[in-house]
Amino acid sequence: MEAKQAAPDRLSSLPAELQDEILIRLDLRDAVRTSALSRTWRDLWKSLSVISLSFPFGTHPSVVDSVLLRYIGPRVSLFRICVDDACADRIDDWLIALSRYRVESIDMCGTLRSLGNFNLYSSIFSLGDLVSLLLKNCRIPPLPVGFPGFPALQKLVLAYVIFPSNGFKQLEAIIRRSPLLHTLHMFDVFIPGEYPDSVIEAPNLRVLSIYSPYDYRWRFGELSCLEYANIHVFHCPQHEHDFGVFLARFAHVQKFGLFSPAVDVKMPYTLPFTFYNLKKLQLCVDFNEIHSILSMFTMLRSCHNLQNLKIEVRSNSGRCGGNIGSLE
């Protein structure tokens, strides 16, 4: 009697390209679990062509260590982690480990209630393949000597971050050395020290959001590609107190959110230009201040093609929401 032949293992006979396509569509935990399917699939996830690493809040550092130690593929599409007290001291080790790969997106959000912002390390600046970088609740390290920039970076989000003393030039350099940058969100970015007249220049920028309660001298270079701007700055940009000069940089936007300027700003009765592309406008107005009300009317006189208008009342705290990207 002939021995019964074993049924063919269809999973193991799949082409390597198809196996890779299946695994890269799974989240990390499910991809690792496929190791139990067969001998062929054992640890197949380690050599994937691309892997997405997203670690939820409370992930033990040893889990991150294990994954970064075992993965031998070429590309990490995303590294996302909520940084708590347990893993704050491991950030530099992980960034150095990530430098072995082509890392496309970094998303780090600090949750350190007891220690405040976690410390980032200069190794972040060695990830030259980054396309997207989101940093929240952290301290930005000084730029290393000879920092080449982020040649592939398209999106930068900085929220509740602290730069080194006199770090305006550093912020300017990061933006200027990211030639493909098209989206920039800055929410409550703190830069101690002196505030030189640094210029934010990003010729390909299409989306810009700034929420800043500090007395900084925000200045902008050419923004010829800008389509959307949300500017919530509490204090006067130092352009000889002429807010019209500041607004001229945004004359061609299609969507515009604006926090009404401080009382010492010179706002003309009419602007020497029109917002010719502007279709959607959101204003934050203090109706207890005549200057704020008059500034609102100055803006409206220059919006000839407006289709959508939203006016928010400024609260006693001086806030009008300040949500990043709220007009999009």
RORO-305995 format. One record per residue (C-alpha): residue in three letters; x, y, z; residue number from 1. Coordinates in steps of 0.02 Angstrom, whole numbers. Layout:
<recs>
+------+--------+--------+--------+------+
! resn !   east !  north !     up ! resi !
+------+--------+--------+--------+------+
!  ala !      X !      Y !      Z !  NUM !
...
+------+--------+--------+--------+------+
</recs>
This chain:
<recs>
+------+--------+--------+--------+------+
! resn !   east !  north !     up ! resi !
+------+--------+--------+--------+------+
!  met !      0 !      0 !      0 !    1 !
!  glu !     72 !    164 !    -54 !    2 !
!  ala !     99 !    298 !     76 !    3 !
!  lys !    -24 !    441 !     64 !    4 !
!  gln !     58 !    595 !     -7 !    5 !
!  ala !     51 !    753 !     95 !    6 !
!  ala !    -60 !    890 !     27 !    7 !
!  pro !     39 !   1028 !    -57 !    8 !
!  asp !     74 !   1179 !     52 !    9 !
!  arg !      1 !   1319 !    -53 !   10 !
!  leu !     59 !   1454 !     66 !   11 !
!  ser !    239 !   1397 !     55 !   12 !
!  ser !    230 !   1384 !   -135 !   13 !
!  leu !    179 !   1565 !   -159 !   14 !
!  pro !    307 !   1670 !   -252 !   15 !
!  ala !    419 !   1774 !   -139 !   16 !
!  glu !    352 !   1935 !   -216 !   17 !
!  leu !    173 !   1886 !   -172 !   18 !
!  gln !    221 !   1839 !      5 !   19 !
!  asp !    301 !   2009 !     25 !   20 !
!  glu !    146 !   2096 !    -44 !   21 !
!  ile !     36 !   2005 !     81 !   22 !
!  leu !    145 !   2043 !    232 !   23 !
!  ile !    170 !   2228 !    198 !   24 !
!  arg !    -19 !   2251 !    204 !   25 !
!  leu !    -27 !   2185 !    382 !   26 !
!  asp !     12 !   2281 !    540 !   27 !
!  leu !    170 !   2231 !    630 !   28 !
!  arg !     89 !   2115 !    758 !   29 !
!  asp !     -5 !   2015 !    626 !   30 !
!  ala !    148 !   2007 !    514 !   31 !
!  val !    249 !   1930 !    655 !   32 !
!  arg !    110 !   1805 !    691 !   33 !
!  thr !    124 !   1734 !    515 !   34 !
!  ser !    284 !   1648 !    574 !   35 !
!  ala !    170 !   1511 !    641 !   36 !
!  leu !     97 !   1470 !    470 !   37 !
!  ser !    238 !   1362 !    406 !   38 !
!  arg !    426 !   1339 !    403 !   39 !
!  thr !    436 !   1446 !    246 !   40 !
!  trp !    343 !   1589 !    329 !   41 !
!  arg !    444 !   1579 !    490 !   42 !
!  asp !    521 !   1749 !    521 !   43 !
!  leu !    481 !   1803 !    343 !   44 !
!  trp !    432 !   1975 !    410 !   45 !
!  lys !    614 !   2009 !    455 !   46 !
!  ser !    665 !   2033 !    274 !   47 !
!  leu !    513 !   2126 !    206 !   48 !
!  ser !    547 !   2255 !     72 !   49 !
!  val !    462 !   2385 !    183 !   50 !
!  ile !    394 !   2383 !    360 !   51 !
!  ser !    284 !   2501 !    460 !   52 !
!  leu !    325 !   2512 !    646 !   53 !
!  ser !    191 !   2589 !    755 !   54 !
!  phe !    206 !   2563 !    943 !   55 !
!  pro !     58 !   2616 !   1053 !   56 !
!  phe !     72 !   2704 !   1220 !   57 !
!  gly !    141 !   2589 !   1354 !   58 !
!  thr !    246 !   2482 !   1237 !   59 !
!  his !    392 !   2410 !   1334 !   60 !
!  pro !    563 !   2465 !   1267 !   61 !
!  ser !    617 !   2284 !   1247 !   62 !
!  val !    482 !   2261 !   1114 !   63 !
!  val !    553 !   2403 !   1010 !   64 !
!  asp !    730 !   2336 !   1037 !   65 !
!  ser !    678 !   2164 !    978 !   66 !
!  val !    598 !   2226 !    818 !   67 !
!  leu !    741 !   2343 !    769 !   68 !
!  leu !    868 !   2207 !    807 !   69 !
!  arg !    782 !   2076 !    700 !   70 !
!  tyr !    723 !   2174 !    548 !   71 !
!  ile !    852 !   2162 !    409 !   72 !
!  gly !    750 !   2237 !    266 !   73 !
!  pro !    796 !   2398 !    175 !   74 !
!  arg !    654 !   2517 !    215 !   75 !
!  val !    546 !   2578 !    360 !   76 !
!  ser !    394 !   2673 !    297 !   77 !
!  leu !    343 !   2734 !    471 !   78 !
!  phe !    415 !   2736 !    646 !   79 !
!  arg !    282 !   2798 !    767 !   80 !
!  ile !    297 !   2793 !    956 !   81 !
!  cys !    222 !   2877 !   1108 !   82 !
!  val !    371 !   2920 !   1218 !   83 !
!  asp !    339 !   2889 !   1403 !   84 !
!  asp !    457 !   2886 !   1552 !   85 !
!  ala !    507 !   2705 !   1519 !   86 !
!  cys !    576 !   2732 !   1344 !   87 !
!  ala !    636 !   2914 !   1348 !   88 !
!  asp !    817 !   2860 !   1375 !   89 !
!  arg !    812 !   2741 !   1227 !   90 !
!  ile !    767 !   2867 !   1092 !   91 !
!  asp !    946 !   2896 !   1036 !   92 !
!  asp !    981 !   2708 !   1023 !   93 !
!  trp !    826 !   2685 !    916 !   94 !
!  leu !    866 !   2831 !    801 !   95 !
!  ile !   1041 !   2763 !    775 !   96 !
!  ala !    968 !   2591 !    736 !   97 !
!  leu !    845 !   2670 !    614 !   98 !
!  ser !    988 !   2756 !    522 !   99 !
!  arg !   1029 !   2584 !    447 !  100 !
!  tyr !    868 !   2592 !    345 !  101 !
!  arg !    782 !   2711 !    227 !  102 !
!  val !    659 !   2787 !    350 !  103 !
!  glu !    519 !   2885 !    267 !  104 !
!  ser !    414 !   2946 !    414 !  105 !
!  ile !    449 !   2981 !    598 !  106 !
!  asp !    308 !   3019 !    720 !  107 !
!  met !    361 !   3046 !    902 !  108 !
!  cys !    242 !   3111 !   1033 !  109 !
!  gly !    300 !   3139 !   1211 !  110 !
!  thr !    187 !   3096 !   1358 !  111 !
!  leu !    305 !   3136 !   1500 !  112 !
!  arg !    196 !   3221 !   1630 !  113 !
!  ser !    324 !   3214 !   1769 !  114 !
!  leu !    481 !   3261 !   1672 !  115 !
!  gly !    407 !   3378 !   1541 !  116 !
!  asn !    471 !   3370 !   1363 !  117 !
!  phe !    581 !   3222 !   1319 !  118 !
!  asn !    753 !   3251 !   1244 !  119 !
!  leu !    777 !   3218 !   1060 !  120 !
!  tyr !    952 !   3182 !    995 !  121 !
!  ser !   1055 !   3245 !    849 !  122 !
!  ser !   1045 !   3072 !    771 !  123 !
!  ile !    873 !   3127 !    705 !  124 !
!  phe !    966 !   3238 !    581 !  125 !
!  ser !   1055 !   3088 !    503 !  126 !
!  leu !    892 !   3019 !    431 !  127 !
!  gly !    911 !   3097 !    259 !  128 !
!  asp !    771 !   2996 !    176 !  129 !
!  leu !    633 !   3068 !    286 !  130 !
!  val !    478 !   3122 !    191 !  131 !
!  ser !    374 !   3164 !    345 !  132 !
!  leu !    429 !   3217 !    520 !  133 !
!  leu !    310 !   3247 !    666 !  134 !
!  leu !    380 !   3294 !    837 !  135 !
!  lys !    273 !   3335 !    988 !  136 !
!  asn !    322 !   3374 !   1168 !  137 !
!  cys !    510 !   3362 !   1147 !  138 !
!  arg !    670 !   3464 !   1158 !  139 !
!  ile !    755 !   3489 !    991 !  140 !
!  pro !    945 !   3463 !    996 !  141 !
!  pro !   1068 !   3583 !    914 !  142 !
!  leu !   1105 !   3553 !    731 !  143 !
!  pro !   1263 !   3452 !    702 !  144 !
!  val !   1406 !   3537 !    610 !  145 !
!  gly !   1384 !   3514 !    423 !  146 !
!  phe !   1199 !   3468 !    433 !  147 !
!  pro !   1155 !   3432 !    250 !  148 !
!  gly !    968 !   3454 !    274 !  149 !
!  phe !    821 !   3341 !    235 !  150 !
!  pro !    825 !   3330 !     44 !  151 !
!  ala !    666 !   3223 !     34 !  152 !
!  leu !    562 !   3303 !    173 !  153 !
!  gln !    389 !   3357 !    118 !  154 !
!  lys !    295 !   3377 !    282 !  155 !
!  leu !    355 !   3448 !    449 !  156 !
!  val !    248 !   3461 !    606 !  157 !
!  leu !    317 !   3536 !    767 !  158 !
!  ala !    201 !   3546 !    917 !  159 !
!  tyr !    247 !   3598 !   1094 !  160 !
!  val !    432 !   3581 !   1056 !  161 !
!  ile !    576 !   3678 !   1135 !  162 !
!  phe !    725 !   3734 !   1031 !  163 !
!  pro !    896 !   3773 !   1103 !  164 !
!  ser !    932 !   3952 !   1156 !  165 !
!  asn !    936 !   4070 !   1007 !  166 !
!  gly !    869 !   3930 !    899 !  167 !
!  phe !    781 !   4036 !    768 !  168 !
!  lys !    927 !   4015 !    649 !  169 !
!  gln !    917 !   3827 !    676 !  170 !
!  leu !    732 !   3824 !    633 !  171 !
!  glu !    767 !   3930 !    481 !  172 !
!  ala !    906 !   3811 !    425 !  173 !
!  ile !    798 !   3655 !    444 !  174 !
!  ile !    661 !   3731 !    336 !  175 !
!  arg !    778 !   3807 !    207 !  176 !
!  arg !    875 !   3644 !    187 !  177 !
!  ser !    715 !   3548 !    151 !  178 !
!  pro !    689 !   3599 !    -31 !  179 !
!  leu !    537 !   3487 !    -61 !  180 !
!  leu !    443 !   3546 !     94 !  181 !
!  his !    260 !   3580 !     50 !  182 !
!  thr !    173 !   3567 !    220 !  183 !
!  leu !    230 !   3655 !    379 !  184 !
!  his !    134 !   3658 !    543 !  185 !
!  met !    207 !   3743 !    698 !  186 !
!  phe !    104 !   3744 !    857 !  187 !
!  asp !    171 !   3826 !   1015 !  188 !
!  val !    354 !   3815 !    966 !  189 !
!  phe !    461 !   3890 !   1104 !  190 !
!  ile !    630 !   3967 !   1063 !  191 !
!  pro !    719 !   4047 !   1213 !  192 !
!  gly !    844 !   4187 !   1196 !  193 !
!  glu !    858 !   4327 !   1069 !  194 !
!  tyr !    744 !   4334 !    919 !  195 !
!  pro !    840 !   4389 !    765 !  196 !
!  asp !    749 !   4435 !    606 !  197 !
!  ser !    758 !   4259 !    538 !  198 !
!  val !    663 !   4225 !    378 !  199 !
!  ile !    557 !   4071 !    347 !  200 !
!  glu !    590 !   4023 !    166 !  201 !
!  ala !    514 !   3872 !     79 !  202 !
!  pro !    485 !   3903 !   -107 !  203 !
!  asn !    378 !   3747 !   -130 !  204 !
!  leu !    271 !   3771 !     26 !  205 !
!  arg !     85 !   3749 !     -6 !  206 !
!  val !     16 !   3731 !    171 !  207 !
!  leu !     71 !   3837 !    321 !  208 !
!  ser !      1 !   3841 !    498 !  209 !
!  ile !     74 !   3940 !    642 !  210 !
!  tyr !      2 !   3957 !    816 !  211 !
!  ser !    119 !   4059 !    926 !  212 !
!  pro !     79 !   4150 !   1089 !  213 !
!  tyr !    256 !   4218 !   1102 !  214 !
!  asp !    326 !   4386 !   1049 !  215 !
!  tyr !    429 !   4320 !    904 !  216 !
!  arg !    476 !   4410 !    745 !  217 !
!  trp !    397 !   4294 !    619 !  218 !
!  arg !    455 !   4344 !    445 !  219 !
!  phe !    431 !   4254 !    281 !  220 !
!  gly !    521 !   4251 !    115 !  221 !
!  glu !    442 !   4209 !    -51 !  222 !
!  leu !    293 !   4092 !    -33 !  223 !
!  ser !    240 !   4088 !   -214 !  224 !
!  cys !    162 !   3914 !   -206 !  225 !
!  leu !     64 !   3942 !    -44 !  226 !
!  glu !   -119 !   3891 !    -56 !  227 !
!  tyr !   -171 !   3882 !    126 !  228 !
!  ala !   -113 !   3983 !    276 !  229 !
!  asn !   -174 !   3983 !    456 !  230 !
!  ile !    -82 !   4119 !    553 !  231 !
!  his !   -120 !   4137 !    739 !  232 !
!  val !     17 !   4249 !    807 !  233 !
!  phe !    -24 !   4346 !    963 !  234 !
!  his !    104 !   4484 !    941 !  235 !
!  cys !    157 !   4601 !    804 !  236 !
!  pro !    281 !   4538 !    674 !  237 !
!  gln !    414 !   4673 !    675 !  238 !
!  his !    389 !   4751 !    503 !  239 !
!  glu !    393 !   4929 !    565 !  240 !
!  his !    225 !   4887 !    643 !  241 !
!  asp !    146 !   4880 !    470 !  242 !
!  phe !     36 !   4727 !    466 !  243 !
!  gly !     -8 !   4758 !    284 !  244 !
!  val !    173 !   4717 !    235 !  245 !
!  phe !    159 !   4554 !    331 !  246 !
!  leu !     -7 !   4508 !    248 !  247 !
!  ala !     61 !   4541 !     74 !  248 !
!  arg !    157 !   4376 !     84 !  249 !
!  phe !    -11 !   4285 !     85 !  250 !
!  ala !   -100 !   4385 !    -51 !  251 !
!  his !   -117 !   4234 !   -168 !  252 !
!  val !   -182 !   4102 !    -45 !  253 !
!  gln !   -348 !   4013 !    -73 !  254 !
!  lys !   -385 !   3978 !    111 !  255 !
!  phe !   -333 !   4093 !    251 !  256 !
!  gly !   -354 !   4089 !    440 !  257 !
!  leu !   -298 !   4245 !    534 !  258 !
!  phe !   -286 !   4297 !    715 !  259 !
!  ser !   -317 !   4486 !    722 !  260 !
!  pro !   -155 !   4581 !    759 !  261 !
!  ala !    -99 !   4666 !    919 !  262 !
!  val !   -154 !   4844 !    958 !  263 !
!  asp !     16 !   4921 !    915 !  264 !
!  val !      9 !   4859 !    736 !  265 !
!  lys !    -22 !   4986 !    598 !  266 !
!  met !   -168 !   4918 !    498 !  267 !
!  pro !   -215 !   5030 !    350 !  268 !
!  tyr !   -396 !   5068 !    307 !  269 !
!  thr !   -372 !   4973 !    144 !  270 !
!  leu !   -231 !   4858 !     92 !  271 !
!  pro !   -128 !   4902 !    -63 !  272 !
!  phe !   -170 !   4731 !   -137 !  273 !
!  thr !   -315 !   4610 !   -148 !  274 !
!  phe !   -327 !   4426 !    -99 !  275 !
!  tyr !   -371 !   4382 !   -278 !  276 !
!  asn !   -374 !   4192 !   -253 !  277 !
!  leu !   -452 !   4189 !    -80 !  278 !
!  lys !   -611 !   4086 !    -70 !  279 !
!  lys !   -616 !   4039 !    114 !  280 !
!  leu !   -574 !   4155 !    260 !  281 !
!  gln !   -577 !   4125 !    447 !  282 !
!  leu !   -547 !   4272 !    564 !  283 !
!  cys !   -521 !   4276 !    752 !  284 !
!  val !   -586 !   4443 !    818 !  285 !
!  asp !   -592 !   4527 !    988 !  286 !
!  phe !   -755 !   4625 !    983 !  287 !
!  asn !   -705 !   4719 !   1140 !  288 !
!  glu !   -562 !   4801 !   1044 !  289 !
!  ile !   -603 !   4931 !    911 !  290 !
!  his !   -433 !   4899 !    831 !  291 !
!  ser !   -476 !   4716 !    807 !  292 !
!  ile !   -644 !   4758 !    730 !  293 !
!  leu !   -570 !   4885 !    610 !  294 !
!  ser !   -437 !   4758 !    559 !  295 !
!  met !   -575 !   4637 !    515 !  296 !
!  phe !   -657 !   4763 !    398 !  297 !
!  thr !   -488 !   4802 !    319 !  298 !
!  met !   -469 !   4619 !    277 !  299 !
!  leu !   -645 !   4604 !    206 !  300 !
!  arg !   -620 !   4754 !     92 !  301 !
!  ser !   -479 !   4661 !      7 !  302 !
!  cys !   -571 !   4495 !    -18 !  303 !
!  his !   -668 !   4520 !   -181 !  304 !
!  asn !   -696 !   4337 !   -225 !  305 !
!  leu !   -735 !   4268 !    -53 !  306 !
!  gln !   -857 !   4122 !    -46 !  307 !
!  asn !   -846 !   4064 !    134 !  308 !
!  leu !   -821 !   4172 !    288 !  309 !
!  lys !   -806 !   4115 !    469 !  310 !
!  ile !   -780 !   4236 !    614 !  311 !
!  glu !   -731 !   4169 !    785 !  312 !
!  val !   -744 !   4273 !    943 !  313 !
!  arg !   -581 !   4285 !   1038 !  314 !
!  ser !   -598 !   4221 !   1217 !  315 !
!  asn !   -535 !   4308 !   1374 !  316 !
!  ser !   -380 !   4199 !   1367 !  317 !
!  gly !   -340 !   4269 !   1196 !  318 !
!  arg !   -375 !   4106 !   1104 !  319 !
!  cys !   -483 !   4068 !    954 !  320 !
!  gly !   -462 !   3882 !    949 !  321 !
!  gly !   -291 !   3882 !    863 !  322 !
!  asn !   -316 !   3709 !    788 !  323 !
!  ile !   -182 !   3662 !    663 !  324 !
!  gly !   -254 !   3638 !    491 !  325 !
!  ser !   -431 !   3686 !    545 !  326 !
!  leu !   -474 !   3760 !    375 !  327 !
!  glu !   -427 !   3608 !    273 !  328 !
+------+--------+--------+--------+------+
</recs>
